[in-house]
Amino acid sequence: MRFSYDPRYNIATIRFQSKSSGVESVKVSDELIVDMAPDGTIYGIELLNANEQLNREDMGKLLIANEATGEQVEVPLSI
């Protein structure tokens, strides 16, 4: 899985696997696009206007949490 942010376009992307043929980009709202295969497999999620969607209260940090073990890692973002 890959999380990326493009400040030029203010788009954050969560990519679960590489986009392949047959994957369609479905516009869910003005700020959310989901890349999905015909069988329902989700390949990625794009957050348009990402700065507003990624609430800045966390001071630009991404928290990765393993709910099973309780392990947590904070990763600084440069948004």
Buried (B, 14 or more C-beta within 10 A) or exposed (E): EEEEBEEEEBBBBBBEBEBEEEBEEEEEEEBBBBBBBEEEEBBBBBBBBBEEEBEEEEEEEBEEEEEEEEEEEEEEBEB
